[in-house]
Amino acid sequence: MLVAGLVSTFGADSFAASSNANLTMTAVVPAQCVVQSAALPFGTYSSSAIQQNAQIGVTCSNGTSYTISLDAGTGNGASTATRKLATTDGSATLNYALYQDSARTKSWGNANGTDTLSGTGTGATQSIPVYGYIPAGQTSKAGAYSDVVAITLSY
């Protein structure tokens, strides 16, 4: 009878066991960047200087460091100091330059640390200005001129 009393006092739940463990959560936010190109239309050139500007869009994950560089373009004989708009057939060119500031004191190029631009991403699109300048006094052949400058975003 004593055994029956002990069993009824403690019941079946008294002998249950438990075990604990942890569920670990992880996530990775990669460093990533995207660049949106822009167009910089100078308009009509008639031997007077022209200055126009455009915006490059850069979207990098928050805290990601980046550097933007612009190459010399596709004009025959162009350099980052003197870029060249060219006619479709390449028979004539029109010199121009690209700058990081409207005062034209800091040129755009691809020499890291010299004429590139560095920044840090915020997760939102950042607008980076590009100021184009065609100097006065060029005697150019009539026609339509164009150039393509590659934007490199390194991160």
Secondary structure, DSSP 8 states (H G I E B T S, - for coil): -HHHHHHHHHTGGGG-----------------EEEE---------SSS-EEEEEEEEEEE-TT-EEEEEE---SSTT--SSSEEEEETTSS-EEEEEEESSTTS-SB--SSTTTT-EEEE--SSEEEEEEEEEE-S-----SS-EE----EEEE-
